[in-house]
Amino acid sequence: MIAIITGDIVNSQEHPSSEWMGVLKEYFSRFGPSPMNWEIYRGDEFQLKVTQDNALFVAIQIKAILKSIKGLDVRMGIGIGLETYIGSGVSESNGPAYQRSGRKLESLKDSRVNLSIATGNEFYDRTLNLMLRLALDFMDDWSVVSAEIIALVLDEPNASQKEIAKKLGIKQSAVSQRLKRARLNLVLDLLDYYENQIKEI
């Protein structure tokens, strides 16, 4: 079982790709080489292959990275399932994980929801997607500074508030306030819930 994240960047036409392309490629390269593990195509769409266990973590990190750039956001469909055909690149490979991910992204464009998951299990999908919609209520509203601090904390989960403050050039009390505003505790609870649920599927 693998996870495929298919996404498109919201408001990309209002930003030069030089603003976001480099940071996105740098992040994606952690998951292996392109085009076997990830591809950016049609200018502002992408596909990324990850493990099912960290799929939601990766999707939230992508969202935080892109929302750190003023005016940008991202829409993503996560598909969990098998990979039955490996092509010359991730966009040419196939299987239930790919199909679920692509269909999810298409359905999101009409529903105005920015993140959804398809595991092939209707019961788990309903619960997970309800929780995602509730979380998006604040994640879609992350300011640049909120997104920036979430991206940093997810990247360095063991960093102290003092170390984060030093990195961002702000006071430690400001770190605490930003984390509270970004609802980090709820993000971590959601990720914890997802990790437990995905083991059951």
Salt bridges, closest charged atoms under 4 A:
ASP8 OD2 - ARG75 NH1 3.11
ASP8 OD2 - LYS109 NZ 3.92
GLU19 OE1 - HIS15 ND1 3.16
GLU45 OE1 - ARG42 NH1 3.09
ASP73 OD1 - LYS63 NZ 2.88
ASP73 OD2 - LYS67 NZ 3.65
GLU83 OE2 - LYS49 NZ 2.97
GLU106 OE2 - LYS109 NZ 3.32
GLU122 OE2 - ARG126 NH2 3.38
ASP140 OD1 - LYS63 NZ 2.65
ASP155 OD1 - ARG30 NH1 2.61
GLU156 OE2 - LYS167 NZ 2.38
